[in-house]
Structures are given as structure tokens and as C-alpha cells.
Amino acid sequence: MRGYVLSKRVAEIGGGGIAGLSLALMLARTGWSVRVNERTPAIREVGAGIFLRNNSIEVLEEFGVLDSLRARGTELSHQITVDGAGSVMEERSLSGMSRVTVLPRQALVEELLAAAVNAGVEVVTGAEAVGISPDGSLTLRDGSQRKADLVVAADGVHSRLRSSFGELAKPRLLPTTINRYLLPHRKFAVEPFHREFWGPNRRIGIAPAGPDATYVYQVCKASDHAAGKLPSDAELWTRSIPVLADFFQEIARAPSIPHQYVTVKCSKWSVGRAAIIGDAAHGMPPTLGQGAGVSIMNARGLAAALTQHQDVATALRDWETTVRYITDRTQAWAIRFDVFANRFPDNLAFMRWPVAWCFKNFPILNARMRIAERGLVDTHLGQKLESSALFS
């Protein structure tokens, strides 16, 4: 069904991260006039690497961004979970709806920015949005107001704009710490494999992230201060995961970005003609690699809803009703997996092998946990976007 042709309706977006830029690109490609207001002096991403799974890959393919990203990332063939001694706990083939690409986070932001600007999006830096209104206005720190048909809060997990709707949600810290690295070589990640090594409540993941980079994440309990400190204690980590002794010596010399897991669950994603998207709406722990993925997927769903409904408020309600269950289930599984992988009681450590065996031998469990990887295929918003500007 062909949706409404949107003749230069106007959108104002507060926040120039992955969610904000993705939505800006998609709206511009479907006929909107879009402005992104970013508080920092330049569009940049804080982080190391990023996993893109099928749901975000298919959206980036649809909008022509994936082609430029392929040269900057690595398409993986397998995910392998290994215990500290090197025994394989689980192995998954990564193809079809399980496909995964890994790349530097900055590469994704740069390509989204370039595509958005090329589509006609106006990006204004040094413009901090401090308020958002259901009647379609965005307020900047200098006191100016920008009126629009659609206003969007996309300002991250510690969103200031979210509070304009009342006490929808507050970030909740989880007792897990992650240190992220982007190594400038691939000597420990020659093959296109994502390997995770599990010690007792300590975990490390290694994956190639392009032709000359390796993404590494190192996870432990927040209370495990010795394991979470930087620079990393190579001897301590080697005692937990002996098979990686040489590798721990390497990352002990590498710069790292520390972070504590955090989650956000908003009671609603829209009010009137104002919407909340990305981590501001549904921040989740990175245990399933879907934080950015569901943001990109939900941006695609919102753009689709706006082609199917002329009334913006109606489109926002339809969007949330249609796609939210995928995000909520993914967030719930990400939190459960955090407990299993990072905070499992020491006296029940022996249960990890049988649980891993169940996920390996009962695909329905993996399917439930990885519901987001199917994308929007099962929803009416999953049909191909149509507009006179792009797809006619």
C-alpha cells in the first residue's frame, strides 16, 4: 500500500547520535525537511567498536549506507563462546537473520552523518535542546524555540529532553562494568570470528572490526574493582582466563573506555507530536549487541508509520504499538543475560554449562532471546518504504 506523500513536513531532532542521525536520514529520504540539533561542537561518538546485527543491517542496506560501511567493518561468520581453559561452550553460525558486522562506532556515525547531509538534513552543532513539547516545539538553551510537525528527543540514556514529558523514566545503573578497547591491528583476530571467553564472573570478547582494527570488551561485576580497574591487570585476568595470557599483556598497554551498564525503560515513547527514540527511550546493557540495532530499527519503523498516517500523533501511537514489544523483550533478555554471564552466583557456576547447552540445542530459546534480529518483518511497518522522493 502506498502511503501518503509527505510534502516537506518539518522535523526537529534533539541529539546527533546514532538514533537521531538514522531517523533524520530516513525522514529526509521520505520527503521531510529535517534539522538535527547537537549540543557538542562536532558530531562524534564516544565508544570503541559496535556490533550491527541483521535488524540494523537490513535498514542500512535499504537506505544505501551499508555499502560504504562494508569497507570499514568485518562481516563475521561465527560466534564462539569459550571457557577459561579454551573449551568451546557454544558455537553459532552468523548468516541470514543472524548475520553480524563489526566496525568502529565512529565509522557508523560518520557514514550516517554523510548520508543524512547528502539527503538534505541540516545538522547544527553547538545547539543544545533543553525542552520538547507535545505541540511540536523544541526549545534550545539560548531560549529560542523551533516549531515543527514532529519533534524528537534523541539525546541518549541520560536524556534531558525526556523530563519534559514528566517522570517517564530514570536511568538505572546495573552492577556490571565494561571496559572497551579498539586495537589498531588484528593479530589476535585474524579470522572473522567473534570469540567470548568466560571466567568466573569475568568475561572478555574479541572481534575484528575492519581491515586493521580489533574490538575488545572486558566485563566484570562493578564490585570487582581489581578486575575493572585501568590499566587492566594482566596477571589477575590471566588467572581467570588462562588461555588468553598473551592477549591480556597486550591490552594492559592499550587505551580503554570504561562504562557501567545502565538501563532505561520509558512508560511511553510519544506524547502528541513529540517522540523519544534511541537510548533515551530504551537504554539497555550491551549483552546482546542491540543497543544501536533497535534504535536504527525503531527509527525505520517511525519513518514508515509517518508515511502511512498523515496525522503525526496517530503515526506515533501506531509506531509504538507496533514495534515496542520487540524492544521490550530484547531489553528484558539483555538484562537476564547480564545476570547469567556476569553476575551468576559463584556457588551455581556449574550451571553455566547446562544452560549454554540448552541454548545450543534448543533454537527456540535463541529465537526468543534474539527476537530483534528478525527486524520488522512480522509487522505492517516492515513493508518497503515508499515516497515520490525516493522509491517512485
C-alpha positions as CSV (number, residue, x, y, z in Angstrom):
1,M,0.0,0.0,0.0
2,R,1.4,3.4,-1.0
3,G,1.5,5.8,2.0
4,Y,0.9,9.5,2.0
5,V,3.4,11.6,0.0
6,L,4.8,13.9,2.6
7,S,5.4,17.3,1.1
8,K,8.1,18.9,3.2
9,R,6.7,18.4,6.6
10,V,9.2,19.6,9.2
11,A,11.0,17.6,11.9
12,E,13.3,18.9,14.6
13,I,15.6,16.3,16.4
14,G,17.4,16.9,19.6
15,G,20.6,14.8,19.5
16,G,23.0,13.8,16.8
17,G,23.9,10.3,17.8
18,I,23.1,7.0,16.0
19,A,19.3,7.2,16.7
20,G,19.0,10.9,15.8
21,L,21.0,10.7,12.6
22,S,19.3,7.5,11.5
23,L,15.8,9.0,11.9
24,A,16.9,12.2,10.2
25,L,18.2,10.3,7.2
26,M,15.0,8.2,6.9
27,L,12.7,11.2,7.2
28,A,14.6,13.3,4.7
29,R,14.5,10.4,2.2
30,T,10.7,10.2,2.6
31,G,10.1,13.9,1.9
32,W,10.6,15.7,5.2
33,S,12.6,18.8,6.0
34,V,14.8,17.8,8.9
35,R,17.1,19.6,11.3
36,V,19.3,17.9,13.8
37,N,20.4,19.9,16.9
38,E,23.5,18.6,18.5
39,R,24.8,20.1,21.7
40,T,28.5,19.3,21.2
41,P,30.8,21.2,18.8
42,A,31.1,18.3,16.4
43,I,29.2,15.1,15.6
44,R,31.2,12.3,17.2
45,E,30.6,9.0,19.0
46,V,32.1,8.0,22.4
47,G,33.0,4.4,22.3
48,A,35.2,1.8,20.6
49,G,33.5,-0.8,18.4
50,I,29.9,-1.7,17.6
51,F,28.1,-4.9,16.6
52,L,25.5,-4.4,13.8
53,R,23.0,-7.3,13.6
54,N,20.5,-8.3,11.0
55,N,17.8,-5.8,12.0
56,S,20.1,-2.8,11.7
57,I,22.0,-4.2,8.7
58,E,18.8,-4.6,6.6
59,V,17.8,-1.0,7.4
60,L,21.2,0.3,6.4
61,E,21.0,-1.7,3.2
62,E,17.6,-0.2,2.4
63,F,19.0,3.3,2.8
64,G,22.2,2.7,0.9
65,V,24.5,3.2,3.9
66,L,25.8,-0.3,4.2
67,D,27.9,-0.2,1.0
68,S,30.1,2.5,2.4
69,L,30.3,0.7,5.8
70,R,31.4,-2.7,4.4
71,A,35.0,-1.5,3.7
72,R,35.3,-0.1,7.3
73,G,34.0,-3.2,9.1
74,T,34.1,-7.0,9.2
75,E,31.3,-9.4,8.4
76,L,31.5,-12.2,10.9
77,S,31.0,-15.9,10.1
78,H,30.9,-17.4,13.6
79,Q,30.3,-16.6,17.2
80,I,32.1,-18.9,19.7
81,T,31.8,-19.0,23.5
82,V,34.8,-20.5,25.3
83,D,35.6,-21.1,28.9
84,G,38.8,-20.0,30.6
85,A,40.6,-23.2,29.7
86,G,39.7,-22.9,26.0
87,S,36.8,-25.5,25.8
88,V,34.0,-24.4,23.5
89,M,30.7,-23.9,25.3
90,E,28.6,-22.8,22.3
91,E,29.2,-22.0,18.6
92,R,26.8,-20.2,16.3
93,S,26.9,-19.6,12.5
94,L,26.2,-16.0,11.7
95,S,24.3,-15.8,8.5
96,G,20.8,-15.0,7.3
97,M,18.8,-13.3,10.1
98,S,21.8,-14.0,12.4
99,R,24.3,-12.0,10.3
100,V,26.7,-9.6,12.1
101,T,29.1,-6.9,11.1
102,V,31.5,-5.3,13.5
103,L,33.1,-1.8,12.9
104,P,34.3,1.2,14.8
105,R,31.5,3.2,16.3
106,Q,32.8,6.4,14.8
107,A,32.7,4.9,11.4
108,L,29.0,4.3,11.7
109,V,28.3,7.8,12.9
110,E,30.4,9.3,10.1
111,E,28.6,7.4,7.4
112,L,25.2,8.2,8.9
113,L,26.1,11.8,9.1
114,A,27.3,11.9,5.5
115,A,24.2,10.1,4.2
116,A,21.9,12.4,6.2
117,V,23.6,15.6,4.9
118,N,23.5,14.2,1.4
119,A,19.8,13.7,1.8
120,G,19.3,17.3,2.7
121,V,19.3,17.1,6.5
122,E,20.5,20.3,8.3
123,V,22.9,19.5,11.1
124,V,23.5,22.3,13.6
125,T,26.3,21.7,16.2
126,G,26.7,23.7,19.5
127,A,22.9,23.7,19.7
128,E,21.7,22.1,22.9
129,A,18.0,21.2,23.0
130,V,16.7,21.6,26.6
131,G,13.0,21.2,26.2
132,I,10.4,19.5,24.0
133,S,6.7,20.0,23.8
134,P,3.8,17.8,22.6
135,D,2.5,20.6,20.5
136,G,5.6,20.3,18.3
137,S,8.2,22.7,19.6
138,L,11.9,22.3,20.6
139,T,13.5,24.7,23.0
140,L,17.2,25.4,22.8
141,R,19.5,26.6,25.6
142,D,19.6,30.1,24.2
143,G,15.9,30.4,24.7
144,S,14.9,30.1,21.1
145,Q,12.0,27.8,20.0
146,R,11.8,25.8,16.9
147,K,8.3,24.7,15.7
148,A,7.8,21.6,13.7
149,D,5.3,18.9,12.7
150,L,7.4,16.4,14.6
151,V,9.9,16.9,17.5
152,V,12.1,14.1,18.7
153,A,14.3,13.5,21.8
154,A,17.3,11.5,20.8
155,D,19.7,12.8,23.4
156,G,20.9,9.5,24.9
157,V,20.5,7.5,28.1
158,H,20.8,10.5,30.3
159,S,18.3,12.5,28.3
160,R,17.4,15.9,29.5
161,L,14.5,16.2,27.0
162,R,12.8,13.1,28.4
163,S,12.0,15.0,31.6
164,S,9.8,17.4,29.5
165,F,7.2,14.6,29.4
166,G,7.2,14.2,33.2
167,E,8.9,11.4,35.1
168,L,8.8,8.8,32.4
169,A,11.9,7.0,33.5
170,K,15.3,7.5,35.1
171,P,18.5,5.6,34.2
172,R,19.1,2.6,36.4
173,L,22.7,1.5,36.9
174,L,23.3,-2.2,36.8
175,P,26.1,-3.7,38.9
176,T,28.3,-4.5,35.9
177,T,31.3,-2.7,34.5
178,I,32.6,-2.9,30.9
179,N,35.9,-1.6,29.5
180,R,36.1,-1.2,25.8
181,Y,39.1,-1.2,23.5
182,L,39.8,-0.6,19.8
183,L,43.2,-2.2,19.0
184,P,44.9,-0.8,15.8
185,H,45.7,-4.3,14.5
186,R,44.2,-7.8,14.0
187,K,46.9,-10.1,15.2
188,F,44.5,-11.6,17.8
189,A,41.5,-11.6,15.5
190,V,42.7,-12.9,12.1
191,E,39.5,-14.9,11.3
192,P,36.1,-13.3,11.0
193,F,35.0,-14.8,14.4
194,H,33.5,-13.2,17.5
195,R,35.0,-15.1,20.4
196,E,33.9,-14.7,24.0
197,F,35.9,-16.1,26.9
198,W,34.2,-16.7,30.2
199,G,35.9,-16.9,33.5
200,P,34.1,-16.9,36.9
201,N,32.0,-13.7,36.6
202,R,34.6,-12.2,34.3
203,R,34.2,-12.1,30.5
204,I,36.1,-10.8,27.5
205,G,35.0,-10.6,23.9
206,I,37.3,-10.2,20.8
207,A,36.1,-9.5,17.3
208,P,37.7,-8.0,14.1
209,A,36.4,-4.5,13.4
210,G,37.5,-3.7,9.9
211,P,40.8,-4.4,8.0
212,D,43.1,-3.1,10.7
213,A,41.2,-3.0,14.0
214,T,40.0,-5.3,16.7
215,Y,37.2,-4.5,19.1
216,V,37.6,-5.8,22.6
217,Y,35.3,-5.6,25.6
218,Q,36.2,-6.7,29.1
219,V,33.3,-7.2,31.6
220,C,33.1,-7.9,35.3
221,K,31.0,-7.1,38.4
222,A,31.1,-3.4,39.3
223,S,32.1,-4.5,42.8
224,D,35.1,-6.4,41.3
225,H,37.3,-3.3,41.5
226,A,40.5,-5.2,40.9
227,A,39.2,-6.6,37.6
228,G,37.6,-3.4,36.4
229,K,40.5,-1.0,37.1
230,L,42.5,0.5,34.3
231,P,45.1,-0.1,33.1
232,S,43.9,-3.7,33.1
233,D,45.7,-6.1,35.5
234,A,47.1,-8.8,33.1
235,E,48.0,-11.2,35.8
236,L,44.6,-11.1,37.5
237,W,42.7,-11.6,34.3
238,T,45.1,-14.4,33.3
239,R,44.2,-16.3,36.4
240,S,40.6,-16.1,35.4
241,I,41.1,-17.0,31.7
242,P,44.5,-18.6,31.3
243,V,44.1,-19.3,27.6
244,L,44.5,-15.5,26.9
245,A,47.7,-14.8,28.8
246,D,49.5,-13.1,25.9
247,F,46.4,-11.2,25.0
248,F,46.0,-9.7,28.5
249,Q,49.6,-8.4,28.3
250,E,48.6,-6.6,25.1
251,I,45.5,-4.8,26.4
252,A,47.2,-3.8,29.6
253,R,49.1,-1.3,27.4
254,A,46.1,-0.2,25.4
255,P,43.8,2.8,26.0
256,S,40.3,1.9,27.1
257,I,36.8,3.5,27.6
258,P,35.2,2.4,30.9
259,H,31.4,2.3,31.4
260,Q,28.9,0.9,33.8
261,Y,25.8,-0.9,32.4
262,V,22.7,1.2,32.5
263,T,19.1,0.6,31.5
264,V,16.1,2.9,30.8
265,K,12.5,1.9,30.2
266,C,10.1,4.7,29.4
267,S,6.4,4.2,30.1
268,K,5.6,5.8,26.8
269,W,7.6,6.8,23.7
270,S,5.4,9.7,22.5
271,V,3.1,12.5,23.6
272,G,1.2,14.4,20.9
273,R,3.7,15.3,18.2
274,A,6.8,14.6,20.3
275,A,8.7,11.3,20.4
276,I,11.5,9.7,22.3
277,I,13.9,7.4,20.4
278,G,17.1,5.5,21.0
279,D,18.8,5.1,24.4
280,A,16.7,8.0,25.7
281,A,13.7,5.6,25.4
282,H,15.1,2.2,25.9
283,G,18.8,2.1,27.0
284,M,19.9,-1.4,27.7
285,P,23.0,-3.4,28.6
286,P,25.1,-4.3,25.6
287,T,25.0,-8.1,26.3
288,L,23.0,-8.8,23.1
289,G,24.7,-6.1,21.0
290,Q,21.3,-4.5,20.2
291,G,21.5,-1.0,21.8
292,A,22.2,0.7,18.4
293,G,20.4,-2.0,16.5
294,V,17.0,-1.4,18.0
295,S,17.5,2.3,17.7
296,I,18.1,2.1,14.0
297,M,15.2,-0.4,13.6
298,N,12.8,1.8,15.6
299,A,13.8,4.8,13.5
300,R,12.9,2.9,10.4
301,G,9.5,1.9,12.0
302,L,8.8,5.5,12.9
303,A,9.6,6.7,9.4
304,A,7.3,4.0,8.0
305,A,4.4,5.0,10.3
306,L,4.7,8.6,9.2
307,T,4.2,7.5,5.6
308,Q,1.1,5.6,6.5
309,H,-0.6,8.3,8.6
310,Q,-0.9,11.9,7.7
311,D,-1.6,12.8,11.4
312,V,1.7,12.8,13.3
313,A,0.2,11.9,16.7
314,T,-1.7,8.9,15.2
315,A,1.5,7.8,13.5
316,L,3.5,7.9,16.7
317,R,0.8,5.9,18.6
318,D,0.8,3.3,15.8
319,W,4.6,3.1,15.8
320,E,4.9,2.4,19.5
321,T,2.0,-0.1,19.5
322,T,3.5,-2.0,16.6
323,V,7.3,-2.1,17.4
324,R,7.7,-1.6,21.1
325,Y,7.2,-5.3,22.1
326,I,10.3,-6.2,20.2
327,T,12.4,-3.7,22.1
328,D,10.9,-4.5,25.5
329,R,11.6,-8.2,25.1
330,T,15.1,-7.6,23.8
331,Q,15.8,-5.3,26.8
332,A,14.5,-7.9,29.2
333,W,16.7,-10.7,27.7
334,A,19.7,-8.4,27.7
335,I,19.3,-7.9,31.4
336,R,18.8,-11.6,32.0
337,F,21.9,-12.4,30.0
338,D,23.8,-9.9,32.1
339,V,22.9,-11.8,35.2
340,F,23.8,-15.1,33.6
341,A,27.1,-14.0,32.0
342,N,28.4,-11.5,34.5
343,R,26.7,-11.9,37.9
344,F,25.9,-15.6,38.2
345,P,26.2,-16.7,41.9
346,D,29.6,-18.4,42.4
347,N,28.0,-21.4,44.1
348,L,25.9,-22.0,40.9
349,A,28.8,-21.6,38.4
350,F,28.4,-25.3,37.5
351,M,25.0,-24.4,35.9
352,R,26.6,-22.4,33.1
353,W,27.5,-25.4,31.0
354,P,24.0,-26.9,31.0
355,V,22.4,-23.5,30.3
356,A,24.8,-22.9,27.4
357,W,23.9,-26.5,26.2
358,C,20.2,-25.6,26.2
359,F,20.7,-22.5,24.1
360,K,22.9,-24.5,21.7
361,N,20.4,-27.4,21.3
362,F,17.1,-25.7,21.6
363,P,16.9,-23.0,18.9
364,I,13.6,-21.7,20.2
365,L,15.5,-20.2,23.2
366,N,17.9,-18.4,20.9
367,A,15.0,-17.2,18.8
368,R,13.2,-15.7,21.8
369,M,16.3,-14.0,23.2
370,R,17.3,-12.7,19.7
371,I,13.8,-11.6,18.7
372,A,15.1,-8.2,17.4
373,E,17.3,-9.8,14.8
374,R,14.2,-10.5,12.7
375,G,13.7,-6.8,12.4
376,L,10.3,-5.5,11.5
377,V,9.5,-8.3,9.0
378,D,6.5,-9.5,11.1
379,T,4.9,-6.1,11.4
380,H,3.0,-3.9,9.0
381,L,5.7,-1.3,9.3
382,G,8.2,-3.7,7.8
383,Q,7.0,-3.2,4.3
384,K,9.2,-1.3,2.0
385,L,9.1,2.5,2.5
386,E,7.6,4.4,-0.5
387,S,7.7,8.1,-1.4
388,S,7.8,10.1,-4.5
389,A,11.2,11.4,-3.5
390,L,13.0,8.1,-3.1
391,F,11.2,5.0,-4.3
392,S,8.9,6.1,-7.1
